[in-house]
């Protein structure tokens, strides 16, 4: 087991280093002067040649690439992700301010979509070929085909404009509420973007759970268990545990897609997360913030897949590394 963990650490460490290298290279491979990516267009166009030279020296962009890369790695080790052009603040501080709201939204959506999608998929697989299975499959496919921004706009029109039940934007509580009242107001503002993101991400989990359990129900051990007289509940429990591995894989792979969908949902609901920050930074051409945000997202996806690798042996004993005979 220790060898498996060490091997996974080396593999994901190499992937993380590749992501860091790519994050460093992309702004430098883009066409145009590096100064143009540090300032808004109107400000960059008004700089004199002397001011451009001063900016290049200030950010170390006049140095050879290998020197810039060395400084970049040292800056990452110190937590230095440069300064935001739009806000004039350290990029790390901006990302940490928004990270909590995104983790709340994406984390809750990931858990709910995984649990509901797996339960629906397992239920459909157990009743495959019935009218109920066809109805659930059609409904999930219909919801999954709708873009997240469209679902979000429908929710705003229905629950905010027509019914007036929930607020339309934001996550910060404007009142002086504290304790449970504060949590209740945060929950009200979280409800619509969370529901939108869950509906947008439940489809792949449902399909993975359904297809995995259908395959497991055709295995010999299921036929043997039924022949021995085990109750349907016991047979279902054994088959569902073996079907969890593909569900776990799809969930973690879909994490990157979920974060991408969160950017759209946060923009629709003006939710103050990292997705909204990325959208605002694209409009302002705030490349230091974009570079830092993409690095954060890459690290998050890599960590999620590393945790998923560690969970594999717990979900399915068949993938546990075999011990050498003594």
C-alpha positions as a Python dict, from the first residue, in 0.01 Angstrom:
ca = {
    (1, 'X'): (0, 0, 0),
    (2, 'X'): (284, 238, 82),
    (3, 'X'): (444, 164, -254),
    (4, 'X'): (112, 242, -426),
    (5, 'X'): (89, 578, -248),
    (6, 'X'): (447, 669, -335),
    (7, 'X'): (394, 576, -700),
    (8, 'X'): (78, 788, -711),
    (9, 'X'): (263, 1080, -551),
    (10, 'X'): (535, 1063, -815),
    (11, 'X'): (284, 1042, -1099),
    (12, 'X'): (71, 1330, -982),
    (13, 'X'): (378, 1529, -888),
    (14, 'X'): (494, 1501, -1249),
    (15, 'X'): (148, 1610, -1370),
    (16, 'X'): (155, 1906, -1132),
    (17, 'X'): (498, 2010, -1256),
    (18, 'X'): (374, 1990, -1615),
    (19, 'X'): (75, 2209, -1523),
    (20, 'X'): (308, 2463, -1361),
    (21, 'X'): (528, 2468, -1671),
    (22, 'X'): (227, 2512, -1898),
    (23, 'X'): (90, 2790, -1679),
    (24, 'X'): (425, 2966, -1704),
    (25, 'X'): (460, 2917, -2080),
    (26, 'X'): (114, 3014, -2208),
    (27, 'X'): (134, 3391, -2146),
    (28, 'X'): (486, 3401, -2291),
    (29, 'X'): (389, 3206, -2603),
    (30, 'X'): (99, 3436, -2680),
    (31, 'X'): (158, 3689, -2960),
    (32, 'X'): (240, 4047, -2871),
    (33, 'X'): (446, 4227, -2612),
    (34, 'X'): (445, 4093, -2256),
    (35, 'X'): (353, 4441, -2127),
    (36, 'X'): (26, 4421, -2319),
    (37, 'X'): (-78, 4132, -2093),
    (38, 'X'): (-5, 4320, -1772),
    (39, 'X'): (-218, 4628, -1836),
    (40, 'X'): (-555, 4708, -1992),
    (41, 'X'): (-534, 4795, -2366),
    (42, 'X'): (-587, 5167, -2321),
    (43, 'X'): (-320, 5189, -2051),
    (44, 'X'): (-69, 4967, -2232),
    (45, 'X'): (-101, 5174, -2550),
    (46, 'X'): (-17, 5497, -2369),
    (47, 'X'): (311, 5373, -2217),
    (48, 'X'): (631, 5526, -2346),
    (49, 'X'): (927, 5304, -2447),
    (50, 'X'): (1105, 5402, -2124),
    (51, 'X'): (802, 5304, -1916),
    (52, 'X'): (775, 4971, -2099),
    (53, 'X'): (1139, 4899, -2026),
    (54, 'X'): (1083, 4986, -1660),
    (55, 'X'): (782, 4750, -1640),
    (56, 'X'): (981, 4468, -1799),
    (57, 'X'): (1260, 4517, -1545),
    (58, 'X'): (1011, 4538, -1256),
    (59, 'X'): (854, 4201, -1342),
    (60, 'X'): (1183, 4043, -1450),
    (61, 'X'): (1062, 3996, -1807),
    (62, 'X'): (1388, 4132, -1947),
    (63, 'X'): (1574, 3827, -1812),
    (64, 'X'): (1632, 3500, -2004),
    (65, 'X'): (1345, 3252, -1996),
    (66, 'X'): (1522, 3006, -1768),
    (67, 'X'): (1586, 3287, -1517),
    (68, 'X'): (1219, 3389, -1534),
    (69, 'X'): (1116, 3028, -1477),
    (70, 'X'): (1345, 3000, -1176),
    (71, 'X'): (1199, 3318, -1028),
    (72, 'X'): (851, 3191, -1107),
    (73, 'X'): (911, 2867, -913),
    (74, 'X'): (1059, 3057, -620),
    (75, 'X'): (760, 3290, -623),
    (76, 'X'): (522, 2994, -614),
    (77, 'X'): (712, 2852, -318),
    (78, 'X'): (662, 3183, -137),
    (79, 'X'): (298, 3213, -244),
    (80, 'X'): (374, 3509, -472),
    (81, 'X'): (138, 3510, -774),
    (82, 'X'): (206, 3873, -872),
    (83, 'X'): (-46, 4158, -844),
    (84, 'X'): (-385, 4202, -1002),
    (85, 'X'): (-396, 4472, -1268),
    (86, 'X'): (-762, 4549, -1202),
    (87, 'X'): (-766, 4540, -823),
    (88, 'X'): (-406, 4636, -745),
    (89, 'X'): (-387, 4362, -483),
    (90, 'X'): (-192, 4035, -454),
    (91, 'X'): (-348, 3767, -671),
    (92, 'X'): (-320, 3510, -392),
    (93, 'X'): (-535, 3725, -160),
    (94, 'X'): (-804, 3764, -426),
    (95, 'X'): (-812, 3392, -500),
    (96, 'X'): (-832, 3296, -134),
    (97, 'X'): (-1121, 3538, -81),
    (98, 'X'): (-1322, 3377, -363),
    (99, 'X'): (-1208, 3018, -307),
    (100, 'X'): (-1431, 2956, -6),
    (101, 'X'): (-1751, 3042, -193),
    (102, 'X'): (-1654, 2824, -489),
    (103, 'X'): (-1564, 2531, -262),
    (104, 'X'): (-1902, 2565, -92),
    (105, 'X'): (-2089, 2567, -423),
    (106, 'X'): (-1886, 2304, -610),
    (107, 'X'): (-1839, 2079, -305),
    (108, 'X'): (-2211, 2065, -227),
    (109, 'X'): (-2297, 2017, -595),
    (110, 'X'): (-2043, 1735, -630),
    (111, 'X'): (-2175, 1547, -327),
    (112, 'X'): (-2543, 1591, -415),
    (113, 'X'): (-2496, 1508, -785),
    (114, 'X'): (-2291, 1198, -701),
    (115, 'X'): (-2534, 1063, -441),
    (116, 'X'): (-2854, 1138, -635),
    (117, 'X'): (-2708, 1034, -970),
    (118, 'X'): (-2573, 705, -831),
    (119, 'X'): (-2900, 620, -654),
    (120, 'X'): (-3107, 695, -963),
    (121, 'X'): (-2864, 503, -1184),
    (122, 'X'): (-2863, 198, -959),
    (123, 'X'): (-3243, 203, -936),
    (124, 'X'): (-3276, 226, -1314),
    (125, 'X'): (-3026, -56, -1366),
    (126, 'X'): (-3210, -282, -1124),
    (127, 'X'): (-3537, -210, -1309),
    (128, 'X'): (-3389, -192, -1657),
    (129, 'X'): (-3630, -230, -1944),
    (130, 'X'): (-3930, -109, -1744),
    (131, 'X'): (-4138, 203, -1801),
    (132, 'X'): (-3987, 362, -1490),
    (133, 'X'): (-3633, 306, -1617),
    (134, 'X'): (-3718, 461, -1955),
    (135, 'X'): (-3886, 758, -1787),
    (136, 'X'): (-3595, 834, -1555),
    (137, 'X'): (-3342, 790, -1836),
    (138, 'X'): (-3534, 1026, -2065),
    (139, 'X'): (-3577, 1285, -1790),
    (140, 'X'): (-3210, 1285, -1694),
    (141, 'X'): (-3102, 1312, -2059),
    (142, 'X'): (-3343, 1602, -2114),
    (143, 'X'): (-3205, 1795, -1816),
    (144, 'X'): (-2846, 1714, -1909),
    (145, 'X'): (-2897, 1850, -2261),
    (146, 'X'): (-2990, 2198, -2134),
    (147, 'X'): (-2702, 2449, -2090),
    (148, 'X'): (-2640, 2557, -1728),
    (149, 'X'): (-2700, 2925, -1803),
    (150, 'X'): (-3042, 2839, -1952),
    (151, 'X'): (-3140, 2637, -1645),
    (152, 'X'): (-3021, 2919, -1422),
    (153, 'X'): (-3227, 3178, -1607),
    (154, 'X'): (-3535, 2954, -1581),
    (155, 'X'): (-3482, 2921, -1206),
    (156, 'X'): (-3449, 3299, -1169),
    (157, 'X'): (-3769, 3361, -1366),
    (158, 'X'): (-3963, 3100, -1170),
    (159, 'X'): (-3840, 3115, -812),
    (160, 'X'): (-3725, 3478, -793),
    (161, 'X'): (-3932, 3681, -1037),
    (162, 'X'): (-4262, 3492, -1043),
    (163, 'X'): (-4277, 3336, -695),
    (164, 'X'): (-4039, 3569, -509),
    (165, 'X'): (-3911, 3289, -290),
    (166, 'X'): (-3535, 3326, -334),
    (167, 'X'): (-3287, 3609, -407),
    (168, 'X'): (-3157, 3640, -761),
    (169, 'X'): (-2788, 3712, -706),
    (170, 'X'): (-2494, 3724, -468),
    (171, 'X'): (-2389, 3518, -171),
    (172, 'X'): (-2300, 3782, 85),
    (173, 'X'): (-2566, 3853, 347),
    (174, 'X'): (-2657, 4222, 343),
    (175, 'X'): (-2835, 4219, 680),
    (176, 'X'): (-2677, 4199, 1025),
    (177, 'X'): (-2791, 3842, 1078),
    (178, 'X'): (-2573, 3612, 1286),
    (179, 'X'): (-2561, 3245, 1373),
    (180, 'X'): (-2841, 3031, 1229),
    (181, 'X'): (-3009, 3331, 1070),
    (182, 'X'): (-2688, 3409, 880),
    (183, 'X'): (-2656, 3048, 763),
    (184, 'X'): (-3020, 3051, 654),
    (185, 'X'): (-2965, 3361, 439),
    (186, 'X'): (-2650, 3213, 287),
    (187, 'X'): (-2846, 2896, 212),
    (188, 'X'): (-3119, 3097, 40),
    (189, 'X'): (-2864, 3262, -188),
    (190, 'X'): (-2690, 2932, -248),
    (191, 'X'): (-3004, 2737, -339),
    (192, 'X'): (-3054, 2846, -700),
    (193, 'X'): (-2691, 2824, -821),
    (194, 'X'): (-2652, 2493, -636),
    (195, 'X'): (-2964, 2345, -795),
    (196, 'X'): (-2849, 2465, -1137),
    (197, 'X'): (-2505, 2310, -1099),
    (198, 'X'): (-2646, 1981, -966),
    (199, 'X'): (-2881, 1944, -1262),
    (200, 'X'): (-2597, 2026, -1500),
    (201, 'X'): (-2369, 1755, -1358),
    (202, 'X'): (-2601, 1471, -1260),
    (203, 'X'): (-2624, 1314, -1607),
    (204, 'X'): (-2274, 1158, -1637),
    (205, 'X'): (-2295, 1013, -1285),
    (206, 'X'): (-2635, 861, -1357),
    (207, 'X'): (-2519, 702, -1683),
    (208, 'X'): (-2201, 566, -1526),
    (209, 'X'): (-2390, 415, -1232),
    (210, 'X'): (-2659, 263, -1452),
    (211, 'X'): (-2422, 109, -1707),
    (212, 'X'): (-2180, -18, -1440),
    (213, 'X'): (-2453, -193, -1244),
    (214, 'X'): (-2609, -340, -1560),
    (215, 'X'): (-2270, -497, -1639),
    (216, 'X'): (-2227, -623, -1283),
    (217, 'X'): (-2573, -783, -1281),
    (218, 'X'): (-2464, -999, -1574),
    (219, 'X'): (-2158, -1136, -1393),
    (220, 'X'): (-2138, -1497, -1277),
    (221, 'X'): (-2119, -1413, -906),
    (222, 'X'): (-2462, -1246, -927),
    (223, 'X'): (-2614, -1552, -1092),
    (224, 'X'): (-2450, -1773, -828),
    (225, 'X'): (-2577, -1553, -545),
    (226, 'X'): (-2930, -1566, -679),
    (227, 'X'): (-2905, -1945, -725),
    (228, 'X'): (-2798, -1983, -361),
    (229, 'X'): (-3114, -1804, -251),
    (230, 'X'): (-2971, -1471, -136),
    (231, 'X'): (-3231, -1199, -102),
    (232, 'X'): (-3251, -940, -381),
    (233, 'X'): (-3135, -674, -134),
    (234, 'X'): (-2816, -867, -55),
    (235, 'X'): (-2745, -931, -422),
    (236, 'X'): (-2803, -564, -500),
    (237, 'X'): (-2567, -456, -221),
    (238, 'X'): (-2281, -671, -351),
    (239, 'X'): (-2331, -563, -711),
    (240, 'X'): (-2360, -194, -624),
    (241, 'X'): (-2034, -196, -432),
    (242, 'X'): (-1850, -334, -734),
    (243, 'X'): (-2019, -72, -954),
    (244, 'X'): (-1895, 217, -739),
    (245, 'X'): (-1551, 225, -899),
    (246, 'X'): (-1665, 364, -1237),
    (247, 'X'): (-1892, 610, -1055),
    (248, 'X'): (-1598, 738, -851),
    (249, 'X'): (-1387, 773, -1165),
    (250, 'X'): (-1654, 966, -1356),
    (251, 'X'): (-1716, 1192, -1058),
    (252, 'X'): (-1353, 1294, -1021),
    (253, 'X'): (-1296, 1329, -1394),
    (254, 'X'): (-1609, 1544, -1413),
    (255, 'X'): (-1475, 1773, -1141),
    (256, 'X'): (-1298, 1988, -1400),
    (257, 'X'): (-1621, 2013, -1601),
    (258, 'X'): (-1808, 2098, -1284),
    (259, 'X'): (-1567, 2383, -1209),
    (260, 'X'): (-1609, 2508, -1565),
    (261, 'X'): (-1986, 2496, -1526),
    (262, 'X'): (-1953, 2680, -1196),
    (263, 'X'): (-1793, 2972, -1381),
    (264, 'X'): (-2105, 3007, -1597),
    (265, 'X'): (-2343, 2960, -1304),
    (266, 'X'): (-2154, 3209, -1087),
    (267, 'X'): (-2171, 3464, -1368),
    (268, 'X'): (-2548, 3416, -1411),
    (269, 'X'): (-2617, 3455, -1039),
    (270, 'X'): (-2337, 3710, -968),
    (271, 'X'): (-2203, 3460, -718),
    (272, 'X'): (-1870, 3584, -574),
    (273, 'X'): (-1662, 3273, -647),
    (274, 'X'): (-1356, 3203, -856),
    (275, 'X'): (-1564, 3152, -1169),
    (276, 'X'): (-1700, 3505, -1141),
    (277, 'X'): (-1348, 3633, -1077),
    (278, 'X'): (-1222, 3458, -1393),
    (279, 'X'): (-1505, 3614, -1595),
    (280, 'X'): (-1427, 3962, -1464),
    (281, 'X'): (-1055, 3912, -1525),
    (282, 'X'): (-1115, 3806, -1886),
    (283, 'X'): (-1311, 4125, -1949),
    (284, 'X'): (-1038, 4335, -1786),
    (285, 'X'): (-751, 4135, -1942),
    (286, 'X'): (-617, 4081, -1592),
    (287, 'X'): (-371, 3807, -1691),
    (288, 'X'): (-194, 3767, -1354),
    (289, 'X'): (-530, 3676, -1196),
    (290, 'X'): (-613, 3438, -1482),
    (291, 'X'): (-276, 3269, -1453),
    (292, 'X'): (-316, 3223, -1078),
    (293, 'X'): (-676, 3101, -1110),
    (294, 'X'): (-588, 2841, -1372),
    (295, 'X'): (-306, 2717, -1151),
    (296, 'X'): (-546, 2687, -856),
    (297, 'X'): (-794, 2491, -1069),
    (298, 'X'): (-524, 2259, -1201),
    (299, 'X'): (-397, 2186, -851),
    (300, 'X'): (-753, 2121, -732),
    (301, 'X'): (-826, 1872, -1010),
    (302, 'X'): (-493, 1693, -955),
    (303, 'X'): (-556, 1664, -580),
    (304, 'X'): (-908, 1533, -639),
    (305, 'X'): (-781, 1261, -872),
    (306, 'X'): (-503, 1172, -627),
    (307, 'X'): (-761, 1127, -350),
    (308, 'X'): (-970, 919, -588),
    (309, 'X'): (-668, 696, -653),
    (310, 'X'): (-633, 639, -281),
    (311, 'X'): (-1003, 557, -248),
    (312, 'X'): (-997, 290, -520),
    (313, 'X'): (-874, 8, -292),
    (314, 'X'): (-1137, 96, -32),
    (315, 'X'): (-1421, 87, -284),
    (316, 'X'): (-1312, -230, -465),
    (317, 'X'): (-1078, -482, -298),
    (318, 'X'): (-995, -629, -640),
    (319, 'X'): (-769, -335, -721),
    (320, 'X'): (-570, -358, -400),
    (321, 'X'): (-201, -433, -460),
    (322, 'X'): (-123, -795, -388),
    (323, 'X'): (128, -877, -120),
    (324, 'X'): (439, -1069, -211),
    (325, 'X'): (432, -1426, -76),
    (326, 'X'): (648, -1486, 230),
}
